[in-house]
Amino acid sequence: MKAGKPEKAFPTLYKIGGEVYAREEMAGIQATLDDVSEKVDFKALFNPKFRVVLLIGMVVAVFQQWCGINTVFNYAEEIFTAAGYGVSDTLFNIVITGTVNLVFTLVAMFTVDRWGVKN
């Protein structure tokens, strides 16, 4: 739709929900595209009024990577070995940790989808 080829978008939308759904979605997409009148200017990010927000976002992202679940996965072997687990128990615990992460990621995704994203 964005590339100006609605004839290619329609079959995909039709497969998802039928003709009525496809036509409604195409109309919605076109309305959204009509509302977007200008391109995003990334230079605006460096405007002094956004400096604090940009800095906070970067610090939060770095902090999350430094102390988040990635640390557990990257150092899982060392963590479980230091806790006194043997090789087979360490592997089992890594699998359990990954499985729990996957399950709760899916729970979070479905929860956000159900509640919707607040603007």
Contacts in CASP RR format, 6 or more apart in sequence:
PFRMAT RR
TARGET T0000
AUTHOR 0000-0000-0000
METHOD contacts of the structure
MODEL  1
MKAGKPEKAFPTLYKIGGEVYAREEMAGIQATLDDVSEKVDFKALFNPKF
RVVLLIGMVVAVFQQWCGINTVFNYAEEIFTAAGYGVSDTLFNIVITGTV
NLVFTLVAMFTVDRWGVKN
1 9 0 8 1.000
1 26 0 8 1.000
1 29 0 8 1.000
1 30 0 8 1.000
1 33 0 8 1.000
2 33 0 8 1.000
6 26 0 8 1.000
6 30 0 8 1.000
9 26 0 8 1.000
9 29 0 8 1.000
10 22 0 8 1.000
10 26 0 8 1.000
13 21 0 8 1.000
13 22 0 8 1.000
13 25 0 8 1.000
13 26 0 8 1.000
14 21 0 8 1.000
14 22 0 8 1.000
16 22 0 8 1.000
44 50 0 8 1.000
45 54 0 8 1.000
46 54 0 8 1.000
69 101 0 8 1.000
72 79 0 8 1.000
72 97 0 8 1.000
73 97 0 8 1.000
73 98 0 8 1.000
73 101 0 8 1.000
76 90 0 8 1.000
76 93 0 8 1.000
76 94 0 8 1.000
76 97 0 8 1.000
77 90 0 8 1.000
77 94 0 8 1.000
80 86 0 8 1.000
80 89 0 8 1.000
80 90 0 8 1.000
80 93 0 8 1.000
80 94 0 8 1.000
81 90 0 8 1.000
85 93 0 8 1.000
END
